[in-house]
Amino acid sequence: MSVNPADGLRRDLGLLETLSIVVGRIIGSGIFRTPGVVLLIVAGLNSDLDYSREQIPGTQLSVGLFFLVWILGGFATLLGALCYAELVAMLPRSGGPYAYLRAAYPEWWTFLRGWAMFFVSETAAIVGVSIVFAEYGNVLWTAVYGAAYSKTTTTLIALALIWGLTFANSFGVFLSGVMQNIFSGLKLFALLTIVAVCFSADGQAGVFTNQLWPEAWTFATMIAAGEALRYVFFAYSGWEGATYVAEEVRNPRRNLPLSLLFGIGGVMIVYLMVNAAYLYQLGAADAIVAKRGIAAAAMNSAVGAIGGAVIAGIVLLSAFGNVSTQIMVKARTWHAMARDGLFFEPVAKVSERYHTPNRAMWFQAGWASMLLAWSSSSGNSYEALIDFFSFTSAVFNISTFAAVWVLRRKMKDAERPFKTPLFPITLGLTLLIHAWFMAVTLYDAPLQSLAGIALTLTGFAYYYRIAAPRVAARRAAGEQI
């Protein structure tokens, strides 16, 4: 395959590989972990607590609102993808949102987004899926040995996964692309198996008609829906993953938009089917009780302990593949920033032998280890990470979507192989949904939201003391940045 002479990255990824990256990045921990939490929240219960079946009032369960939140999350994700598709086709560069923000906004805002991606949101997402890998490992361990292992063991397993897959991804993008094809197919097989098995066994069809909607639509209902959307968005997150490796994709102006639209649309349909299967087999209350291992619980209910153990093993492989994908694609952002002088200089170097940004991946693994250590001090490590980065991510997501409008004014004559349909209505709806989500998140999780913003703002010190002078010096020397 060809090698990009600008930075030594090889174009080894075709449409199948980029579609696999999109699917592999979306289907990770979310659909196997968050449905019970989402149902708990729309029922007006405390998401920080674990409940027994007797503690859950049946009159508060709202299956209709549960599905409405998943549909809204998928719809908003598709709208966002339509905006991204225009940006991707116009600027097929590695680094994902960083590349588009750099073209649309002042350099300091672009830098701050990259800083937040590393220190708040994107690396934390790697940790979140690693935790689910370790949690489902505990489900399988318990099924085999009859007793769970400790939380310390869970943390150590997650840590080993992060470092082991960082090492594996250091040997080239082609190997990583092959891994995505394998694991993306396995994830879809697992989800479709859950749907087929759960609906073929006896279940609780009444769950779809009993207490379908809340008794009253109040302000609290809107807040609950917004809070639940935080976890739904995380289940859909990663759809932009293929844009991080744009410079390693063949024919990116065609393959990247197609991978986004087909990948998200297909995953949304599968998610709705899987959630219906969970509820049909477990009922609403038991789905809440089994929130950490809802997929295994549903299969256990349908076909017995062996079914639960098998699906737990498949979830382990699914999370394994998702972490691998995240490690691969996200390190390209830190590499792209460092290449432009806006991040730590050693991260800019690419392996001469494997043509991969190995230093960026090792640096990423180091910070992920620190976030894992912090989250392990919380009773609900997974939820704590999502609460920590959701508000900060929403701020920069809004600015990325708005870049479509900014660049249409700033780069009027640029070639746009794909244009956002029904513009500006599509963009307006996207911004409205995400602005509402951001406001609810700040209201519902103020301390976590402010902590993420505070850590993001520390980037100003690095930018004005180190990055900006370095970039200015390089430009003065005639370098193209």
RAFENUR-V327327 format. One record per run of one state. SS is the DSSP state (A for helix, B for strand, O for the rest). FROM is the first residue (numbers start at 0). TO is the last residue. If there is no record, write none. Layout:
BEGIN
ss=SS from=FROM to=TO
ss=SS from=FROM to=TO
END
This chain:
BEGIN
ss=O from=0 to=1
ss=B from=2 to=2
ss=O from=3 to=8
ss=B from=9 to=9
ss=O from=10 to=11
ss=B from=12 to=12
ss=O from=13 to=13
ss=A from=14 to=25
ss=O from=26 to=28
ss=A from=29 to=32
ss=O from=33 to=33
ss=A from=34 to=41
ss=O from=42 to=51
ss=A from=52 to=54
ss=O from=55 to=56
ss=A from=57 to=59
ss=O from=60 to=61
ss=A from=62 to=89
ss=O from=90 to=95
ss=A from=96 to=103
ss=O from=104 to=105
ss=A from=106 to=144
ss=O from=145 to=149
ss=A from=150 to=170
ss=O from=171 to=171
ss=A from=172 to=199
ss=O from=200 to=203
ss=A from=204 to=207
ss=O from=208 to=217
ss=A from=218 to=235
ss=O from=236 to=239
ss=A from=240 to=247
ss=B from=248 to=248
ss=O from=249 to=250
ss=A from=251 to=288
ss=O from=289 to=289
ss=A from=290 to=302
ss=O from=303 to=303
ss=A from=304 to=338
ss=O from=339 to=343
ss=A from=344 to=347
ss=O from=348 to=356
ss=A from=357 to=374
ss=O from=375 to=379
ss=A from=380 to=409
ss=O from=410 to=423
ss=A from=424 to=443
ss=O from=444 to=444
ss=A from=445 to=456
ss=O from=457 to=457
ss=A from=458 to=475
ss=O from=476 to=480
END
